[in-house]
Structures are given as C-alpha cells and as structure tokens.
Amino acid sequence: MYTRAWWTFVIAGPVIIAMVIIGAALGIDAWFAGFASVILAFLLIAVGCVLGLAQLAARRRSVARA
C-alpha cells in the first residue's frame, strides 16, 4: 500500500527544503524550526527511497514467479 506512494515522500523532501529556503529569504527567523524541517525532509527522502526499493524488489519477485 505505502510502497505505491514512494515517490510522494521523495518529492516532499525537496519541497520542504525549498520552503525553508524561501522562508529564510523572506526574513523568517526560526532557525530551529528550519533545522527540524530540513532533518524531516532528509528522513522523508530516505523513507521514499527505501519504499521505492521495496516496491522494485516486490515487482521483480512477482515477475520471477510468473
């Protein structure tokens, strides 16, 4: 179920990082929130990559059985 939506996690990471950069450029001074957001973004990218690899492995396993 979640492996089908792996790409949304991978896309969400750079979008969050871009939002932090735009917020910093606009003068929002919340360094802790920005730091936490960037850490979350990297975690989302990692989760998306793991789910994508899991989907790829499941797909190859189903093709090998056929």
C-alpha positions in Angstrom: 0.0 0.0 0.0 2.6 2.6 1.1 5.1 1.3 -1.5 2.9 2.7 -4.3 3.2 6.2 -2.9 7.0 6.1 -2.5 7.5 9.0 -4.9 5.4 11.4 -2.8 7.9 11.0 0.0 10.8 11.6 -2.3 9.2 14.8 -3.7 8.1 16.1 -0.3 11.7 16.3 0.9 13.0 18.9 -1.7 9.7 20.8 -1.4 10.2 21.2 2.3 13.8 22.3 1.9 12.7 24.8 -0.8 10.1 26.2 1.6 12.7 26.6 4.3 15.0 28.5 1.9 12.1 30.7 0.8 11.1 31.4 4.4 14.7 32.3 5.2 14.9 34.6 2.2 11.7 36.4 3.3 13.3 37.1 6.7 11.6 34.5 8.9 14.0 34.0 11.8 13.1 30.5 13.1 16.3 28.6 12.8 15.3 25.7 15.0 12.1 25.1 13.0 14.1 25.4 9.8 16.7 22.9 11.0 14.0 20.4 12.2 12.2 20.8 8.8 15.4 20.0 6.9 16.1 17.0 9.0 12.5 15.8 8.4 13.0 16.4 4.7 16.1 14.2 4.6 14.2 11.5 6.5 11.3 11.7 4.1 13.7 11.3 1.1 15.3 8.3 2.8 11.9 6.7 3.5 10.8 7.3 -0.1 14.0 5.6 -1.4 13.6 2.6 0.9 9.9 2.2 -0.2 10.8 2.6 -3.8 13.4 -0.2 -3.5 10.9 -2.4 -1.7 8.4 -1.9 -4.5 11.1 -2.7 -7.1 12.1 -5.9 -5.2 8.4 -6.9 -4.9 7.8 -6.3 -8.6 10.9 -8.3 -9.6 9.9 -11.2 -7.2 6.4 -11.3 -8.8 7.9 -11.3 -12.3 10.3 -14.1 -11.4 7.4 -16.3 -10.2 5.4 -15.9 -13.4 
